[in-house]
């Protein structure tokens, strides 16, 4: 079992200005992950950020229709999940997905890279995904994802091997899943299959400005799509710098025909639909984006301000809605004993980009799932405890 750990690490640069301290380390939305030799901070997930006092409204383009003040605010009450005598030790949870009656939690502080939890029982199944150099081992899992339309399958992205594996839950508790031989997908961070057999991915630090890359069923690049909503003043810089500053994760609907681009270190999202072998924008919104630092001569991306709001830190989706977990804290609030990578507000949009409601949680959490048919939303919290699985229901 992994050793328990509370809190998240933070990497700072020594580079300072008289007004702002900037994070010069490349960041990756939503997750503390390591790709090659560079550490990426969570968001999203990766991460460009905002200063509340420096709103870049010029980068916020219309299209999505936000809810009015009278729209629903739903209070949610938490309950810790009772696993009886079982003790679950989660080290540093990076992501969580629900697949049927199971929760899959990616954890980079354990020898095995993810946990499987049966929430119908509830029962802790165990740790899986052995880290190692063997043919059946994993090197560096950075993503667990659901498979659109499947309640018994999930995807694993091993970035060191450049392979995306499709896994099937077996029902055998000693060997709870099987996996295929995988498909080679080079240099991707987020990826999901689509209804037409293609794959959609997103990444930063690339040589094209668009958010998404589509791949054929054989893993060949088929095109780039999606506007990152980069402010006009910054579009003069090279795409590799723009995409380092303005990163996105993604959500795919269960039908595999709708995709949401979730902004990193911002409150911004774009909503797309599959159109043949391309993605077409339906609507997008940007409540805020943050102050970024570029080298004005070389155009290199230098980082984000330390004194900035964290924004969206996790997301989930179902057939009707996209759920955005939004932090109200700033990156430097960790210096005050607070965890900025936690939140208690979930904004809910439909796949057309209309804001429908807002959940107010009674505990701050790091990861969420979409509510199930009974309205139960699962989450991971480290508020006053080591990482713990809890659930939320609408307050009576």
Secondary structure, 3 states (H helix, E strand, C coil): CCCCCCCCCCCCCCCECCCCEEECCCCCCCCCEEECCEEECCCCCCCCCECCCCCCHHHCCCCCCCCCCCCEEEEEEEEECCCCCCCCCCCCEEEEEEECCEEEEEECCCCEEEEEEECCCCEEEEEEEEECCCCCCECCEEEEEECCCCCCEEEEEECCCCEEEEEEECCCCCCCEEECCCEECCCCCEEEECCCCCEEEECCCCCCCCCEEEECCCCCEEEEECCCCCCHHHCCCCHHHHHHHCCEEEEECCCCCEEEEEECCCEEEEEEEEECCEEEEEEEEEEECCCEEECCCCCCEEEEECCCEEEEEEEEECCCEEEEEEEEEEHHHHHHCCCCCCEEEEEEEECCCCEEEEEEEEEEECEECCCCCCCCEEEEECCCCCCEEEEEEECC
